[in-house]
Amino acid sequence: MKLDFNQLSYNELHNFKGGHGVLLSKIILEGDKKIMHHIIKKGCSVGQHKHIDDQEIVYVLKGIATIKDDDETYELHKDCAHICLKGHRHEIINNHEEDLEIFAIVCK
């Protein structure tokens, strides 16, 4: 199956997962997988959430993400990835001037 994000429109998600502000999002659901493209503006975030029955891979396309991974906090730069495994929690924050653009896959 070909997945083409260019054919989708962005949706505005407010306080996504309990985060701050608005993010622009394109989401494709394919079976038990969720494939997402998010643009997170300065000062906005994907709120802290726990992956109980699934895991998530986050890849930074543009900008710098502040990742809160369980009890650890670090920055993730362009072309770097973060994995939140089943049973763990994370949060994704844009504390920088530039938009943060990420690609994420949630799967079992």
FIMARVEX-525072 format. One record per residue: residue number from 1; residue in one letter; x, y, z of N, C-alpha, C in turn. Coordinates in pm, 1 decimal. Layout:
% residues N
<n=NUM | res=A | neast=X | nnorth=Y | nup=Z | caeast=X | canorth=Y | caup=Z | ceast=X | cnorth=Y | cup=Z>
...
//
This chain:
% residues 108
<n=1 | res=M | neast=84.1 | nnorth=-117.9 | nup=0.0 | caeast=0.0 | canorth=0.0 | caup=0.0 | ceast=88.7 | cnorth=124.3 | cup=0.0>
<n=2 | res=K | neast=57.5 | nnorth=217.8 | nup=-85.3 | caeast=131.3 | canorth=343.1 | caup=-91.7 | ceast=65.6 | cnorth=443.7 | cup=3.2>
<n=3 | res=L | neast=146.4 | nnorth=505.1 | nup=90.1 | caeast=97.4 | canorth=607.3 | caup=181.9 | ceast=151.6 | cnorth=741.6 | cup=136.0>
<n=4 | res=D | neast=62.6 | nnorth=833.6 | nup=101.0 | caeast=104.2 | canorth=963.6 | caup=49.2 | ceast=48.3 | cnorth=1075.2 | cup=137.4>
<n=5 | res=F | neast=133.6 | nnorth=1128.1 | nup=226.4 | caeast=91.9 | canorth=1235.7 | caup=315.4 | ceast=57.6 | cnorth=1362.7 | cup=238.8>
<n=6 | res=N | neast=112.0 | nnorth=1379.5 | nup=118.2 | caeast=85.3 | canorth=1501.0 | caup=40.9 | ceast=-61.7 | cnorth=1511.8 | cup=0.5>
<n=7 | res=Q | neast=-134.0 | nnorth=1400.3 | nup=-3.1 | caeast=-274.9 | canorth=1401.9 | caup=-40.9 | ceast=-366.1 | cnorth=1434.8 | cup=77.1>
<n=8 | res=L | neast=-311.4 | nnorth=1440.8 | nup=197.6 | caeast=-390.5 | canorth=1469.0 | caup=317.3 | ceast=-381.2 | cnorth=1615.2 | cup=356.5>
<n=9 | res=S | neast=-485.1 | nnorth=1664.6 | nup=421.2 | caeast=-483.1 | canorth=1799.0 | caup=478.1 | ceast=-442.9 | cnorth=1789.9 | cup=624.4>
<n=10 | res=Y | neast=-382.1 | nnorth=1896.5 | nup=674.7 | caeast=-347.5 | canorth=1901.1 | caup=816.9 | ceast=-472.7 | cnorth=1925.1 | cup=900.6>
<n=11 | res=N | neast=-480.4 | nnorth=1857.2 | nup=1013.4 | caeast=-582.8 | canorth=1882.4 | caup=1114.0 | ceast=-517.6 | cnorth=1957.7 | cup=1228.6>
<n=12 | res=E | neast=-590.4 | nnorth=2051.4 | nup=1288.4 | caeast=-541.0 | canorth=2119.9 | caup=1407.8 | ceast=-582.1 | cnorth=2038.3 | cup=1529.5>
<n=13 | res=L | neast=-484.1 | nnorth=1996.4 | nup=1608.0 | caeast=-511.3 | canorth=1922.3 | caup=1730.6 | ceast=-476.0 | cnorth=2012.0 | cup=1848.6>
<n=14 | res=H | neast=-572.1 | nnorth=2038.2 | nup=1934.6 | caeast=-552.8 | canorth=2124.9 | caup=2050.2 | ceast=-519.5 | cnorth=2041.4 | cup=2172.6>
<n=15 | res=N | neast=-412.3 | nnorth=2079.8 | nup=2243.4 | caeast=-371.0 | canorth=2013.6 | caup=2366.6 | ceast=-361.1 | cnorth=1861.6 | cup=2348.5>
<n=16 | res=F | neast=-293.7 | nnorth=1820.3 | nup=2242.2 | caeast=-281.5 | canorth=1679.0 | caup=2205.0 | ceast=-216.9 | cnorth=1598.0 | cup=2317.1>
<n=17 | res=K | neast=-282.9 | nnorth=1494.1 | nup=2358.6 | caeast=-237.5 | canorth=1405.9 | caup=2467.6 | ceast=-214.2 | cnorth=1484.7 | cup=2596.6>
<n=18 | res=G | neast=-286.5 | nnorth=1596.1 | nup=2613.3 | caeast=-269.5 | canorth=1679.4 | caup=2732.3 | ceast=-156.7 | cnorth=1779.5 | cup=2721.9>
<n=19 | res=G | neast=-101.2 | nnorth=1795.1 | nup=2601.3 | caeast=8.6 | canorth=1889.4 | caup=2579.4 | ceast=-41.7 | cnorth=2032.4 | cup=2571.1>
<n=20 | res=H | neast=47.3 | nnorth=2122.3 | nup=2530.6 | caeast=17.0 | canorth=2264.7 | caup=2523.0 | ceast=1.2 | cnorth=2308.2 | cup=2378.8>
<n=21 | res=G | neast=-93.1 | nnorth=2397.6 | nup=2355.1 | caeast=-106.4 | canorth=2462.2 | caup=2225.7 | ceast=-166.3 | cnorth=2374.1 | cup=2117.9>
<n=22 | res=V | neast=-140.9 | nnorth=2416.1 | nup=1996.0 | caeast=-197.8 | canorth=2351.4 | caup=1878.1 | ceast=-85.5 | cnorth=2289.0 | cup=1796.8>
<n=23 | res=L | neast=-109.9 | nnorth=2169.4 | nup=1745.8 | caeast=-14.9 | canorth=2114.0 | caup=1649.5 | ceast=-91.2 | cnorth=2077.3 | cup=1524.6>
<n=24 | res=L | neast=-21.6 | nnorth=2082.9 | nup=1412.8 | caeast=-79.8 | canorth=2044.0 | caup=1284.8 | ceast=-45.0 | cnorth=1898.1 | cup=1261.7>
<n=25 | res=S | neast=-142.8 | nnorth=1819.1 | nup=1220.8 | caeast=-120.6 | canorth=1676.1 | caup=1214.4 | ceast=-187.3 | cnorth=1611.5 | cup=1093.5>
<n=26 | res=K | neast=-116.2 | nnorth=1516.9 | nup=1035.8 | caeast=-171.7 | canorth=1427.0 | caup=935.1 | ceast=-155.8 | cnorth=1286.8 | cup=993.3>
<n=27 | res=I | neast=-264.4 | nnorth=1210.9 | nup=996.7 | caeast=-261.1 | canorth=1077.8 | caup=1057.8 | ceast=-320.9 | cnorth=976.8 | cup=960.8>
<n=28 | res=I | neast=-248.8 | nnorth=865.6 | nup=943.0 | caeast=-297.8 | canorth=753.7 | caup=863.3 | ceast=-309.6 | cnorth=633.8 | cup=956.7>
<n=29 | res=L | neast=-426.5 | nnorth=571.0 | nup=958.4 | caeast=-447.5 | canorth=448.9 | caup=1035.8 | ceast=-443.5 | cnorth=332.1 | cup=939.1>
<n=30 | res=E | neast=-358.3 | nnorth=235.8 | nup=969.5 | caeast=-342.9 | canorth=118.3 | caup=883.7 | ceast=-335.8 | cnorth=-3.6 | cup=974.9>
<n=31 | res=G | neast=-447.8 | nnorth=-74.6 | nup=990.1 | caeast=-452.1 | canorth=-189.1 | caup=1080.3 | ceast=-427.9 | cnorth=-144.5 | cup=1223.4>
<n=32 | res=D | neast=-330.4 | nnorth=-206.3 | nup=1289.7 | caeast=-298.1 | canorth=-167.8 | caup=1427.7 | ceast=-185.4 | cnorth=-65.3 | cup=1433.4>
<n=33 | res=K | neast=-154.8 | nnorth=-2.9 | nup=1319.0 | caeast=-49.3 | canorth=98.6 | caup=1312.2 | ceast=-110.0 | cnorth=236.7 | cup=1291.8>
<n=34 | res=K | neast=-45.9 | nnorth=335.9 | nup=1352.6 | caeast=-82.8 | canorth=475.6 | caup=1333.1 | ceast=42.6 | cnorth=545.3 | cup=1282.4>
<n=35 | res=I | neast=32.4 | nnorth=609.7 | nup=1166.7 | caeast=145.6 | canorth=678.5 | caup=1105.9 | ceast=111.0 | cnorth=826.7 | cup=1103.6>
<n=36 | res=M | neast=200.1 | nnorth=909.4 | nup=1162.5 | caeast=167.0 | canorth=1050.9 | caup=1182.8 | ceast=278.2 | cnorth=1143.8 | cup=1133.5>
<n=37 | res=H | neast=235.3 | nnorth=1257.8 | nup=1086.2 | caeast=326.3 | canorth=1366.4 | caup=1052.1 | ceast=275.5 | cnorth=1487.6 | cup=1128.5>
<n=38 | res=H | neast=356.1 | nnorth=1539.2 | nup=1223.1 | caeast=315.9 | canorth=1652.7 | caup=1305.7 | ceast=407.0 | cnorth=1772.4 | cup=1281.5>
<n=39 | res=I | neast=348.7 | nnorth=1891.3 | nup=1286.3 | caeast=424.7 | canorth=2016.0 | caup=1292.5 | ceast=388.2 | cnorth=2079.6 | cup=1425.9>
<n=40 | res=I | neast=488.7 | nnorth=2097.6 | nup=1510.9 | caeast=468.7 | canorth=2149.8 | caup=1645.4 | ceast=533.4 | cnorth=2288.3 | cup=1651.6>
<n=41 | res=K | neast=451.4 | nnorth=2390.0 | nup=1676.1 | caeast=499.7 | canorth=2528.1 | caup=1681.9 | ceast=573.8 | cnorth=2554.4 | cup=1813.1>
<n=42 | res=K | neast=648.5 | nnorth=2665.2 | nup=1818.2 | caeast=720.6 | canorth=2706.6 | caup=1938.1 | ceast=625.9 | cnorth=2711.7 | cup=2058.5>
<n=43 | res=G | neast=669.2 | nnorth=2651.9 | nup=2168.4 | caeast=592.0 | canorth=2654.5 | caup=2292.0 | ceast=482.4 | cnorth=2549.9 | cup=2299.4>
<n=44 | res=C | neast=467.1 | nnorth=2470.7 | nup=2195.7 | caeast=363.2 | canorth=2367.8 | caup=2193.5 | ceast=424.3 | cnorth=2230.4 | cup=2218.2>
<n=45 | res=S | neast=337.5 | nnorth=2133.4 | nup=2250.8 | caeast=390.0 | canorth=2000.2 | caup=2283.8 | ceast=286.7 | cnorth=1891.4 | cup=2261.3>
<n=46 | res=V | neast=337.6 | nnorth=1769.8 | nup=2253.7 | caeast=257.8 | canorth=1647.9 | caup=2266.2 | ceast=272.4 | cnorth=1610.7 | cup=2412.8>
<n=47 | res=G | neast=161.3 | nnorth=1605.7 | nup=2485.5 | caeast=166.2 | canorth=1583.9 | caup=2629.8 | ceast=221.2 | cnorth=1447.4 | cup=2669.4>
<n=48 | res=Q | neast=262.0 | nnorth=1439.4 | nup=2794.4 | caeast=316.3 | canorth=1314.1 | caup=2846.6 | ceast=207.6 | cnorth=1206.5 | cup=2842.8>
<n=49 | res=H | neast=243.1 | nnorth=1092.4 | nup=2788.0 | caeast=150.4 | canorth=980.2 | caup=2780.5 | ceast=227.9 | cnorth=849.5 | cup=2786.2>
<n=50 | res=K | neast=160.3 | nnorth=745.6 | nup=2830.8 | caeast=222.6 | canorth=613.9 | caup=2847.6 | ceast=175.8 | cnorth=521.5 | cup=2736.2>
<n=51 | res=H | neast=268.7 | nnorth=445.2 | nup=2683.1 | caeast=237.2 | canorth=345.4 | caup=2581.1 | ceast=215.3 | cnorth=212.1 | cup=2651.6>
<n=52 | res=I | neast=89.6 | nnorth=180.3 | nup=2673.0 | caeast=54.2 | canorth=60.0 | caup=2748.4 | ceast=57.9 | cnorth=-64.8 | cup=2660.4>
<n=53 | res=D | neast=-9.2 | nnorth=-59.2 | nup=2545.5 | caeast=-19.1 | canorth=-176.3 | caup=2457.6 | ceast=54.6 | cnorth=-160.8 | cup=2325.9>
<n=54 | res=D | neast=130.6 | nnorth=-52.2 | nup=2312.2 | caeast=200.5 | canorth=-28.2 | caup=2186.2 | ceast=332.2 | cnorth=43.7 | cup=2212.9>
<n=55 | res=Q | neast=401.9 | nnorth=77.4 | nup=2107.4 | caeast=527.4 | canorth=152.5 | caup=2117.0 | ceast=530.1 | cnorth=255.1 | cup=2004.8>
<n=56 | res=E | neast=618.9 | nnorth=354.8 | nup=2019.0 | caeast=623.4 | canorth=463.2 | caup=1920.5 | ceast=766.7 | cnorth=496.3 | cup=1882.3>
<n=57 | res=I | neast=785.1 | nnorth=515.6 | nup=1753.3 | caeast=912.5 | canorth=562.6 | caup=1699.5 | ceast=889.0 | cnorth=704.3 | cup=1649.2>
<n=58 | res=V | neast=971.8 | nnorth=798.7 | nup=1692.9 | caeast=960.6 | canorth=939.5 | caup=1652.3 | ceast=1089.9 | cnorth=978.2 | cup=1580.0>
<n=59 | res=Y | neast=1077.2 | nnorth=1034.8 | nup=1461.5 | caeast=1191.1 | canorth=1077.2 | caup=1380.8 | ceast=1177.6 | cnorth=1227.4 | cup=1354.3>
<n=60 | res=V | neast=1282.4 | nnorth=1303.6 | nup=1382.1 | caeast=1278.7 | canorth=1449.1 | caup=1362.0 | ceast=1317.8 | cnorth=1482.7 | cup=1218.1>
<n=61 | res=L | neast=1225.2 | nnorth=1546.6 | nup=1147.2 | caeast=1248.9 | canorth=1590.8 | caup=1010.4 | ceast=1307.8 | cnorth=1731.4 | cup=1005.3>
<n=62 | res=K | neast=1267.0 | nnorth=1815.6 | nup=1103.6 | caeast=1310.0 | canorth=1955.8 | caup=1105.1 | ceast=1298.6 | cnorth=2007.8 | cup=1247.9>
<n=63 | res=G | neast=1395.0 | nnorth=2088.7 | nup=1290.5 | caeast=1389.5 | canorth=2149.4 | caup=1422.7 | ceast=1456.3 | cnorth=2065.7 | cup=1530.3>
<n=64 | res=I | neast=1428.5 | nnorth=2100.5 | nup=1654.5 | caeast=1485.9 | canorth=2033.3 | caup=1770.4 | ceast=1373.2 | cnorth=2000.3 | cup=1866.9>
<n=65 | res=A | neast=1364.4 | nnorth=1873.8 | nup=1905.9 | caeast=1262.4 | canorth=1829.4 | caup=2001.4 | ceast=1325.5 | cnorth=1813.0 | cup=2138.1>
<n=66 | res=T | neast=1254.6 | nnorth=1857.4 | nup=2241.6 | caeast=1291.6 | canorth=1821.9 | caup=2377.6 | ceast=1206.6 | cnorth=1700.6 | cup=2412.4>
<n=67 | res=I | neast=1273.0 | nnorth=1591.4 | nup=2444.6 | caeast=1205.8 | canorth=1465.5 | caup=2475.9 | ceast=1216.2 | cnorth=1441.5 | cup=2625.3>
<n=68 | res=K | neast=1102.8 | nnorth=1417.5 | nup=2687.7 | caeast=1100.6 | canorth=1370.1 | caup=2826.3 | ceast=1062.9 | cnorth=1223.5 | cup=2817.2>
<n=69 | res=D | neast=1160.9 | nnorth=1137.6 | nup=2842.0 | caeast=1148.4 | canorth=993.0 | caup=2826.4 | ceast=1155.8 | cnorth=930.1 | cup=2964.8>
<n=70 | res=D | neast=1040.7 | nnorth=889.7 | nup=3020.8 | caeast=1032.8 | canorth=846.4 | caup=3159.9 | ceast=1092.6 | cnorth=957.2 | cup=3246.5>
<n=71 | res=D | neast=1207.4 | nnorth=933.3 | nup=3311.4 | caeast=1266.5 | canorth=1034.5 | caup=3399.9 | ceast=1386.1 | cnorth=1106.1 | cup=3337.4>
<n=72 | res=E | neast=1411.9 | nnorth=1083.2 | nup=3210.0 | caeast=1525.9 | canorth=1144.2 | caup=3140.9 | ceast=1476.6 | cnorth=1250.4 | cup=3042.7>
<n=73 | res=T | neast=1549.8 | nnorth=1362.1 | nup=3032.3 | caeast=1516.8 | canorth=1468.6 | caup=2937.1 | ceast=1638.3 | cnorth=1492.6 | cup=2847.9>
<n=74 | res=Y | neast=1614.6 | nnorth=1500.3 | nup=2716.5 | caeast=1724.3 | canorth=1526.3 | caup=2622.9 | ceast=1668.6 | cnorth=1590.6 | cup=2496.6>
<n=75 | res=E | neast=1759.2 | nnorth=1645.5 | nup=2414.6 | caeast=1720.4 | canorth=1706.3 | caup=2287.8 | ceast=1742.5 | cnorth=1607.1 | cup=2174.8>
<n=76 | res=L | neast=1652.3 | nnorth=1612.7 | nup=2080.2 | caeast=1659.9 | canorth=1528.4 | caup=1961.6 | ceast=1664.6 | cnorth=1620.8 | cup=1840.8>
<n=77 | res=H | neast=1768.4 | nnorth=1609.3 | nup=1760.9 | caeast=1790.3 | canorth=1697.7 | caup=1646.2 | ceast=1746.7 | cnorth=1631.4 | cup=1515.6>
<n=78 | res=K | neast=1746.5 | nnorth=1710.6 | nup=1409.4 | caeast=1710.1 | canorth=1662.9 | caup=1275.8 | ceast=1784.7 | cnorth=1533.6 | cup=1242.3>
<n=79 | res=D | neast=1711.6 | nnorth=1440.8 | nup=1182.2 | caeast=1763.7 | canorth=1310.4 | caup=1138.7 | ceast=1798.1 | cnorth=1216.8 | cup=1254.5>
<n=80 | res=C | neast=1743.4 | nnorth=1243.9 | nup=1373.6 | caeast=1761.2 | canorth=1154.3 | caup=1487.7 | ceast=1625.4 | cnorth=1097.3 | cup=1527.7>
<n=81 | res=A | neast=1628.5 | nnorth=982.4 | nup=1594.8 | caeast=1504.5 | canorth=914.6 | caup=1632.6 | ceast=1500.8 | cnorth=883.4 | cup=1781.3>
<n=82 | res=H | neast=1379.7 | nnorth=867.2 | nup=1829.5 | caeast=1351.1 | canorth=831.4 | caup=1969.0 | ceast=1250.8 | cnorth=716.4 | cup=1965.6>
<n=83 | res=I | neast=1269.2 | nnorth=617.9 | nup=2052.7 | caeast=1175.6 | canorth=506.8 | caup=2063.2 | ceast=1120.0 | cnorth=503.1 | cup=2204.7>
<n=84 | res=C | neast=988.7 | nnorth=503.0 | nup=2214.7 | caeast=921.1 | canorth=485.7 | caup=2343.4 | ceast=861.6 | cnorth=345.3 | cup=2342.3>
<n=85 | res=L | neast=921.1 | nnorth=256.9 | nup=2420.3 | caeast=879.0 | canorth=117.6 | caup=2421.4 | ceast=753.0 | cnorth=96.8 | cup=2504.3>
<n=86 | res=K | neast=689.0 | nnorth=-15.1 | nup=2481.9 | caeast=569.7 | canorth=-54.8 | caup=2555.5 | ceast=595.7 | cnorth=-45.1 | cup=2705.9>
<n=87 | res=G | neast=502.7 | nnorth=17.4 | nup=2778.9 | caeast=515.5 | canorth=31.0 | caup=2923.1 | ceast=587.4 | cnorth=157.3 | cup=2967.9>
<n=88 | res=H | neast=636.4 | nnorth=237.1 | nup=2874.2 | caeast=709.4 | canorth=359.9 | caup=2907.2 | ceast=625.8 | cnorth=482.1 | cup=2869.5>
<n=89 | res=R | neast=668.7 | nnorth=599.6 | nup=2918.8 | caeast=597.9 | canorth=723.9 | caup=2890.2 | ceast=694.6 | cnorth=824.6 | cup=2829.8>
<n=90 | res=H | neast=639.2 | nnorth=918.8 | nup=2754.1 | caeast=721.5 | canorth=1024.4 | caup=2696.3 | ceast=637.5 | cnorth=1147.1 | cup=2665.7>
<n=91 | res=E | neast=708.1 | nnorth=1256.3 | nup=2638.9 | caeast=649.2 | canorth=1384.6 | caup=2603.3 | ceast=740.5 | cnorth=1447.7 | cup=2499.3>
<n=92 | res=I | neast=683.0 | nnorth=1521.8 | nup=2403.5 | caeast=760.0 | canorth=1586.3 | caup=2297.3 | ceast=728.7 | cnorth=1735.4 | cup=2300.5>
<n=93 | res=I | neast=832.4 | nnorth=1818.3 | nup=2318.4 | caeast=814.3 | canorth=1962.2 | caup=2338.7 | ceast=897.8 | cnorth=2040.0 | cup=2237.0>
<n=94 | res=N | neast=841.7 | nnorth=2150.1 | nup=2186.3 | caeast=919.3 | canorth=2242.1 | caup=2103.2 | ceast=946.6 | cnorth=2368.3 | cup=2184.4>
<n=95 | res=N | neast=1069.9 | nnorth=2380.8 | nup=2233.7 | caeast=1113.7 | canorth=2498.7 | caup=2309.3 | ceast=1194.8 | cnorth=2594.6 | cup=2223.2>
<n=96 | res=H | neast=1198.0 | nnorth=2573.9 | nup=2093.9 | caeast=1284.9 | canorth=2650.7 | caup=2004.0 | ceast=1203.7 | cnorth=2738.3 | cup=1909.9>
<n=97 | res=E | neast=1269.4 | nnorth=2831.8 | nup=1844.8 | caeast=1204.9 | canorth=2928.0 | caup=1755.2 | ceast=1148.6 | cnorth=2860.9 | cup=1630.0>
<n=98 | res=E | neast=1221.7 | nnorth=2764.0 | nup=1577.8 | caeast=1184.4 | canorth=2697.7 | caup=1453.0 | ceast=1073.8 | cnorth=2595.0 | cup=1478.4>
<n=99 | res=D | neast=984.8 | nnorth=2578.7 | nup=1380.1 | caeast=884.8 | canorth=2472.8 | caup=1389.9 | ceast=954.7 | cnorth=2338.0 | cup=1404.3>
<n=100 | res=L | neast=894.3 | nnorth=2250.5 | nup=1482.4 | caeast=941.7 | canorth=2113.3 | caup=1497.5 | ceast=854.2 | cnorth=2025.6 | cup=1409.1>
<n=101 | res=E | neast=916.5 | nnorth=1953.3 | nup=1318.5 | caeast=843.6 | canorth=1864.9 | caup=1228.8 | ceast=889.4 | cnorth=1722.6 | cup=1254.9>
<n=102 | res=I | neast=793.1 | nnorth=1634.7 | nup=1288.7 | caeast=828.6 | canorth=1497.1 | caup=1321.3 | ceast=742.5 | cnorth=1398.4 | cup=1241.2>
<n=103 | res=F | neast=796.8 | nnorth=1279.8 | nup=1226.5 | caeast=728.3 | canorth=1166.9 | caup=1167.3 | ceast=723.9 | cnorth=1060.4 | cup=1275.9>
<n=104 | res=A | neast=608.5 | nnorth=1001.2 | nup=1300.3 | caeast=598.0 | canorth=903.6 | caup=1408.8 | ceast=515.8 | cnorth=783.5 | cup=1364.6>
<n=105 | res=I | neast=554.5 | nnorth=666.3 | nup=1415.1 | caeast=481.0 | canorth=542.5 | caup=1391.0 | ceast=450.4 | cnorth=478.5 | cup=1525.4>
<n=106 | res=V | neast=322.9 | nnorth=449.1 | nup=1548.2 | caeast=280.6 | canorth=378.4 | caup=1668.2 | ceast=234.5 | cnorth=240.1 | cup=1622.3>
<n=107 | res=C | neast=290.4 | nnorth=135.6 | nup=1685.1 | caeast=253.8 | canorth=-1.0 | caup=1647.1 | ceast=263.4 | cnorth=-93.3 | cup=1767.9>
<n=108 | res=K | neast=205.9 | nnorth=-210.5 | nup=1756.0 | caeast=207.3 | canorth=-310.1 | caup=1864.2 | ceast=346.2 | cnorth=-365.2 | cup=1885.0>
//
